Amino acid sequence: MHKVVIIGSGCAGNTAAIYTARANLAPLVIEGLEAGGQLTLTTEVENFPGFPEGIMGPELVENMKKQAQRFGAEYKSGNVDKADLSERPFKLWVGEELIETEALIIASGASARWLGIDSEQKLIGHGVSSCATCDGFFFRDQPVTVVGGGDSAMEEAIFLTKFASEVALVHRRDEFRASKIMLDRAENNQKIKKITPVMIDEVLGVEEGEVKGVRLRNLETDETWVHETAALFLAIGHIPNTTIFKGQLDLDSEGYIVGKGGARTSIEGVFHAGDVEDRIYRQAITAAGAGCKAAIESERFLADHE
């Protein structure tokens, strides 16, 4: 029987582990299939406070893990395949192993949607990114490409014009599903060039270890050509890792946890932290803050239910 189990080992999960461990709750952290979360896909992190020279993403999350372990947090590799939140203690299954806990912090994050082509996967963190706010700075005065047709794609493209020499906005259809105000802002920005209706067949630069361009294909004419670019930013959505809680927790239409104030969820004793609930900011620092809140609330919950 555990007092607190934390699902996820990114910034949110590790911060929750630090705080609950220091509160002498001996948390168990189930790391998940993508141990370390989305920061492990980022090369250098320059916007996390306290690191004036920047820090590598994997190093940052590993440091957080070591800090939590120093205070007594236990880490377990594997993924939670099934959960029963109908009563306390809550039941979780990692493979065939049953784990029971009095309080649960869900920090399992959200996974970026990728195009799913081999060259893209090989260049993630080396010019292929799902976060313009995280990585746009590295491509100052260089041409970049954004894929997507919604508000988030417009936001990413507009943000990137602060740094890039040119932003190509690539979409499969001629029409964009973004709101009119966001479309107008993108169209009025002279640095943004729309390329439609096209899809990306290949990301070039695998041998060099950095993005050199993308091979585009016109979906109406089947014509292909190479578009030179220094980076490719995916803005085609995120998938919150909450499938096992469907029908148990209140989730919205896209699967994000519906917060009930603070870090609370629709079930007493279950708390959220990070990208499972945050569809707006998705930053390392906001995830860490959310992990802190979830830990403090879980500590208070346990104190009230001893």
PyMOL commands that set and color helices and strands:
alter all, ss='L'
color gray80, all
select helices_A, chain A and resi 11-22+37-41+57-70+118-122+132-139+151-160+180-187+243-245+284-304
alter helices_A, ss='H'
color red, helices_A
select strands_A, chain A and resi 2-7+28-30+44-45+55-56+74-76+82-84+90-94+97-106+110-112+128-129+143-147+166-170+192-195+198-204+213-218+224-228+231-234+238-240+270-272
alter strands_A, ss='S'
color yellow, strands_A
deselect
rebuild
show_as cartoon
